[in-house]
């Protein structure tokens, strides 16, 4: 069963569903995170955002964790690491990240999701489950109205995520985000609180 372990809109937030866990990155995860990112550089770089000015901004792991916690505490993002734990006594294995940012309040109450997963874990329903878990929490417990996911059309693996979850297509955004060194079109998908199934997005994966 799924369970939510935090007061709405507070941080830190940990979400669980079977062997999948969304939890904040800690300083103690540095070794795991560095190893996974290094091993997956070629797998991830074609889909990752870059600086259109050509600048190279290297941020240390510690600075990233501090920024994540600061923004989350301010209600500006929900930056989760994705872990799997197949047995209760096993150490959690870091297999990716999912970040909801920026979180916009006021009359919008919306956010966008971005995610990545270890290539060795791809095709095991990890990202669809993580996205569904996050959407269910953000739309019901936090009270956001709308969540969107923007995907480079050539990223077939990411498109399968939104297809599995039945997110609504909103068409193509021209030259929307600077990816891997150039401006790229993005296919936009969204779900609103009113479109959420009564049993949540997780029910679409059962």
Secondary structure, 3 states (H helix, E strand, C coil): CEEECCCCCCCCCCEEECCEEEECCCHHHHHHHHHHHHHCHHHHHHHCECCCCCCCCCCCHHHHHHHHHHHHHCCCEEEEEEEECCCCCCCCEEEEEEEEECCECCCCCEEEEEEEECHHHCCCCHHHHHHHHHHHHHHHHHCCCEEEEEECCCCHHHHHHHHHHCCEEEEEEEEEEEECCEEEEEEEEEEEHHHCCCCCHHHHHC
